[in-house]
Amino acid sequence: MADHRVTIFRPYPFAAGQKIRIEGTRRRGDWEVLKVSENKVTLRCPVSYREFEWDIFCYAAEEQDHAPWPLKQSE
């Protein structure tokens, strides 16, 4: 297996009470994280106080040099 430069995406670990800012998507803006479950996050707008529950949609990314790619399913 050869080494490659690989970008890795992981779901962002939201925590209730966080103040976040989303940029570059239709959900852009400032939000407060109200509740987090395994698959959903509930956010509140600090201006309108409207609340929304969405599937987890934010991801933290990193790039790794010399990473094996593709990984076998068990890795």
C-alpha positions as a Markdown table, in Angstrom:
| # | Residue | x | y | z |
|---|---|---|---|---|
| 1 | Met | 0.0 | 0.0 | 0.0 |
| 2 | Ala | 1.5 | 3.4 | -1.0 |
| 3 | Asp | 1.6 | 6.5 | 1.1 |
| 4 | His | -0.6 | 9.5 | 0.1 |
| 5 | Arg | -1.6 | 12.9 | 1.3 |
| 6 | Val | -5.0 | 12.2 | 2.8 |
| 7 | Thr | -7.7 | 14.7 | 4.2 |
| 8 | Ile | -9.5 | 13.1 | 7.1 |
| 9 | Phe | -13.0 | 14.3 | 8.2 |
| 10 | Arg | -14.5 | 13.6 | 11.6 |
| 11 | Pro | -17.8 | 14.7 | 13.1 |
| 12 | Tyr | -17.2 | 17.8 | 15.2 |
| 13 | Pro | -17.6 | 17.0 | 19.0 |
| 14 | Phe | -20.3 | 19.6 | 19.8 |
| 15 | Ala | -21.0 | 20.3 | 23.5 |
| 16 | Ala | -24.1 | 21.9 | 25.0 |
| 17 | Gly | -23.4 | 25.5 | 25.9 |
| 18 | Gln | -20.8 | 26.2 | 23.1 |
| 19 | Lys | -21.0 | 29.4 | 21.2 |
| 20 | Ile | -20.2 | 28.6 | 17.6 |
| 21 | Arg | -19.9 | 30.4 | 14.3 |
| 22 | Ile | -20.6 | 28.6 | 11.0 |
| 23 | Glu | -19.2 | 30.0 | 7.8 |
| 24 | Gly | -19.5 | 29.0 | 4.2 |
| 25 | Thr | -22.8 | 27.2 | 4.3 |
| 26 | Arg | -26.5 | 28.0 | 4.3 |
| 27 | Arg | -26.5 | 27.6 | 8.1 |
| 28 | Arg | -23.9 | 30.4 | 8.4 |
| 29 | Gly | -24.0 | 32.6 | 11.4 |
| 30 | Asp | -23.6 | 32.6 | 15.2 |
| 31 | Trp | -25.3 | 29.8 | 17.2 |
| 32 | Glu | -25.5 | 28.4 | 20.7 |
| 33 | Val | -25.4 | 24.7 | 21.1 |
| 34 | Leu | -28.4 | 23.6 | 23.2 |
| 35 | Lys | -28.4 | 19.8 | 23.0 |
| 36 | Val | -26.3 | 17.1 | 21.3 |
| 37 | Ser | -27.3 | 13.5 | 20.7 |
| 38 | Glu | -25.5 | 10.7 | 18.7 |
| 39 | Asn | -26.9 | 11.9 | 15.4 |
| 40 | Lys | -28.5 | 15.4 | 16.1 |
| 41 | Val | -27.5 | 18.8 | 17.3 |
| 42 | Thr | -30.0 | 21.5 | 18.5 |
| 43 | Leu | -28.8 | 25.1 | 17.9 |
| 44 | Arg | -30.4 | 28.4 | 18.9 |
| 45 | Cys | -29.9 | 31.7 | 17.1 |
| 46 | Pro | -28.8 | 34.4 | 19.6 |
| 47 | Val | -30.7 | 37.1 | 17.7 |
| 48 | Ser | -34.1 | 35.5 | 16.9 |
| 49 | Tyr | -33.9 | 32.8 | 19.6 |
| 50 | Arg | -35.3 | 30.3 | 17.0 |
| 51 | Glu | -34.2 | 26.8 | 17.6 |
| 52 | Phe | -33.3 | 24.2 | 15.0 |
| 53 | Glu | -32.5 | 20.5 | 15.3 |
| 54 | Trp | -30.3 | 19.2 | 12.5 |
| 55 | Asp | -28.4 | 16.0 | 11.7 |
| 56 | Ile | -24.8 | 16.4 | 12.7 |
| 57 | Phe | -23.3 | 18.4 | 9.8 |
| 58 | Cys | -20.0 | 20.0 | 10.9 |
| 59 | Tyr | -16.8 | 18.2 | 10.5 |
| 60 | Ala | -13.2 | 18.9 | 11.7 |
| 61 | Ala | -10.6 | 18.2 | 9.1 |
| 62 | Glu | -6.9 | 17.5 | 9.1 |
| 63 | Glu | -4.4 | 16.5 | 6.5 |
| 64 | Gln | -1.8 | 13.8 | 7.0 |
| 65 | Asp | 1.3 | 13.3 | 4.9 |
| 66 | His | 2.4 | 9.8 | 4.1 |
| 67 | Ala | -0.9 | 8.3 | 5.2 |
| 68 | Pro | -1.9 | 4.8 | 3.8 |
| 69 | Trp | -4.8 | 5.0 | 1.4 |
| 70 | Pro | -7.2 | 3.4 | 1.0 |
| 71 | Leu | -7.6 | 1.9 | 4.4 |
| 72 | Lys | -9.0 | -1.6 | 4.8 |
| 73 | Gln | -12.5 | -1.6 | 6.4 |
| 74 | Ser | -11.1 | -2.9 | 9.8 |
| 75 | Glu | -8.6 | 0.0 | 10.1 |
